[in-house]
Amino acid sequence: ALCGCVVAAAGSSCGITYLMGGGYGQAAAAVKNMIANLTGMICDGAKPSCAAKIATSVDAGLLGYHMYRCGNQFYAGDGIVKSGIEHTIETVGTLAHTGMADTDRQIVRLMMEP
């Protein structure tokens, strides 16, 4: 049930950071900022709204980068952000795989209603 745009936002954070001259540490901080901001976006199968979700994801990637550049970032304990980028991403994977299972069933049920 986790929208794939969340992954796209992580990629845009990394790409934007790299294009602006940042390295691994800066990209990791930008991705953590994005994860703290956008991870709760659900996929509801509404294809026309996917473009809006993609735009939101790119914006979240930009925001994550700009927050880092301005000296602001989320740290371990801020929501689902963990101590390292790998652990943070692993947590998002657990949320998507295990935590959203019932949400996925509910979304499908709601989409099937008239």
C-alpha positions as CSV (number, residue, x, y, z in Angstrom):
1,A,0.0,0.0,0.0
2,L,3.0,2.3,0.2
3,C,3.1,4.5,-2.9
4,G,6.1,3.8,-5.2
5,C,6.6,7.5,-5.4
6,V,8.2,7.4,-2.0
7,V,11.1,5.4,-3.6
8,A,11.1,7.9,-6.4
9,A,11.4,10.7,-3.9
10,A,14.4,9.0,-2.3
11,G,16.0,8.8,-5.7
12,S,15.3,12.4,-6.5
13,S,16.9,13.5,-3.2
14,C,20.0,11.6,-4.0
15,G,20.1,12.9,-7.6
16,I,19.5,16.5,-6.6
17,T,22.2,16.3,-3.9
18,Y,24.7,14.7,-6.3
19,L,24.0,17.3,-9.0
20,M,24.5,20.1,-6.5
21,G,27.9,18.7,-5.6
22,G,27.0,16.7,-2.5
23,G,28.4,13.2,-1.6
24,Y,27.1,10.2,0.2
25,G,26.7,11.8,3.6
26,Q,24.8,14.8,2.2
27,A,22.6,12.5,0.1
28,A,21.9,10.3,3.2
29,A,20.8,13.3,5.1
30,A,18.5,14.5,2.3
31,V,16.9,11.0,2.0
32,K,16.3,10.9,5.8
33,N,14.6,14.3,5.5
34,M,12.5,13.0,2.7
35,I,11.6,9.8,4.5
36,A,10.5,11.7,7.6
37,N,8.3,13.8,5.4
38,L,6.7,11.6,2.8
39,T,6.7,7.9,3.9
40,G,3.0,7.8,4.8
41,M,1.8,8.3,1.2
42,I,-0.5,5.4,0.2
43,C,-1.1,3.9,-3.2
44,D,-4.8,3.9,-3.9
45,G,-4.5,2.7,-7.5
46,A,-5.9,6.0,-8.8
47,K,-3.8,6.4,-11.9
48,P,-4.8,10.0,-12.7
49,S,-3.6,11.1,-9.3
50,C,-0.2,9.4,-9.8
51,A,1.2,12.4,-11.6
52,A,0.3,14.6,-8.6
53,K,1.9,12.1,-6.3
54,I,5.1,12.1,-8.5
55,A,5.2,15.9,-8.3
56,T,4.8,15.8,-4.5
57,S,7.6,13.3,-4.4
58,V,10.0,15.4,-6.4
59,D,9.1,18.4,-4.2
60,A,9.8,16.3,-1.1
61,G,13.2,15.4,-2.6
62,L,13.9,19.1,-3.1
63,L,12.8,19.9,0.4
64,G,14.9,17.2,1.9
65,Y,18.0,18.6,0.0
66,H,17.2,22.2,0.9
67,M,16.6,21.3,4.6
68,Y,20.1,19.7,4.7
69,R,21.7,22.7,3.0
70,C,20.2,25.0,5.5
71,G,21.5,22.9,8.4
72,N,18.2,21.2,9.3
73,Q,17.6,17.5,9.3
74,F,15.7,14.8,11.1
75,Y,17.6,12.6,13.4
76,A,17.2,9.1,14.9
77,G,14.0,9.1,17.0
78,D,12.3,11.7,14.8
79,G,9.4,9.5,13.7
80,I,10.6,6.5,11.8
81,V,14.1,8.0,11.1
82,K,16.8,5.7,12.5
83,S,20.5,6.2,13.3
84,G,21.8,5.4,9.8
85,I,20.4,5.7,6.3
86,E,20.5,1.9,5.8
87,H,18.6,1.3,9.0
88,T,16.1,4.1,8.1
89,I,15.5,2.5,4.6
90,E,15.1,-0.9,6.2
91,T,12.5,0.5,8.5
92,V,10.6,1.9,5.5
93,G,10.8,-1.6,3.9
94,T,9.3,-3.2,7.0
95,L,6.6,-0.6,7.1
96,A,5.7,-1.2,3.5
97,H,5.9,-5.0,3.6
98,T,4.5,-5.8,7.0
99,G,2.9,-2.7,8.4
100,M,0.8,-1.8,5.4
101,A,-0.6,-5.3,4.7
102,D,-4.0,-4.5,6.3
103,T,-4.0,-1.1,4.7
104,D,-3.5,-2.7,1.3
105,R,-6.5,-5.0,1.9
106,Q,-8.6,-2.0,3.0
107,I,-7.7,0.1,0.0
108,V,-8.6,-2.7,-2.4
109,R,-11.9,-3.2,-0.5
110,L,-12.7,0.5,-0.7
111,M,-11.9,0.7,-4.4
112,M,-14.2,-2.2,-5.1
113,E,-17.2,-0.4,-3.5
114,P,-19.6,1.3,-5.8
